[in-house]
Amino acid sequence: MSITSTLICQAADQLQGFVGFNAKTSQYLLRFSEDSFGLDVPADTITPTCEHVWQADDAGLMRLDRQRLAWLQEQRIDDRVNLSEPLRVYLRRSDLPEIRAERRPLAPA
């Protein structure tokens, strides 16, 4: 089965958890509940992981950020965060440009 950009984007939209920015340590944290971050993570920095990996780009497009995906992979909890094979292929293929797509943030579940 070939991995297409559509499959990669779908896999990114299925990522689990929340990412928040810890102001005290200047690092991102990954949690599986919005309520588990603590006082050093302002509520307005907490975002679903599936949105955290997308960054605004030119002309209203979004790009699937390999650096942020690589950070998720470094957590070594692929099953829990739902980091699937299409995303691992995307990370390995750094010879190709990052995916740019027109998209809207996912509606909260």
N, C-alpha and C positions, 0 to 999 in steps of 0.2 A: 504494500500500500504506500503510495507516495504522500508525503506531507505537503499540504498546500497552505498558502497564507490564510485561507479561510479557516482551515483546521487549527492553525496556530492562534488565530484571533478567538475562535470559539474556546480553545483551551485556556486562554488568558481570562476570558469572561467567567470561567468556572473555578478560578482560584478562590481558596477559602481563607478566612481570617481577616484581621484588621491590622493596619500599620499606623503607628503614631510616631511623632517626632519628639524625642526626649530633649527638652530645652537645656536641662542640666548637663547632659553628656554630649549633646549635639549628635546623637545617633538615632537611627530609626529602630523601632521595636516592633516585633510581630507578636500578636496575641490572638486568641480565638474568641474573645469576648470584648466588646467595647468597654465594659466596666472594669477590666483588669489592668488598666494602665497606670493608675496612680496619679498623684498631683503634679509630677514633673512633665506630664504629657498633656498639653492643652487640648480640650475637646475639639477645637476647630482644626487640629492637625490629624485627627483620627479619620482614616478613610478605609473602605473595604480594599483588600489586597488586589482584587480584580481591577480596581480603578487606580491604585497606586502605581501599577506597572505601565500605565499610559501617561504620556506627557504631551502637553500642548506643543504644536509645531506650527509652521507657517500656514497661512491661508485657511485657518480654521480646521486643519487636519490634526490628528493625534498620531504619535509614534509609539510603538511598543518598545520600551526602553530596556535594552539588553543588560545594562548595568544594574537596574533594579531587579530584573529577573535573576541575574547572577547572585545578587545579595540573597534572594529567597532560596536559591539552590544551596548557598553556603550554610544555611540554617540546618541542612541535612534532615529535614522533616518532609520530604517530597510527598509522601502519602497523606499526611495530615493537611498540608497546604494545597494538595491536589495539583502538584507540579507534574504534569503528564508528559509523555513522549514527544508530542509536537513541540512543546516548549523547550525540551532538552535539545531537540534537533535545531531549533531556532538559535539557541545559545551556542551550539557547536559550529553553526554556519556563519561565523563572523565575517567571512569573505563576502557575504551578501549584505546589501544595505538594510537598515532597520525598516520594519513594516510601518508604512504610513497609511492611515485610513481615516475616512470621515466616520465619526461615531459620536454617540451621545452617551453620557454616563448611564449606567444601568440603574433602573428603578430599585429602591430598597425592597428587599424580600418581605 
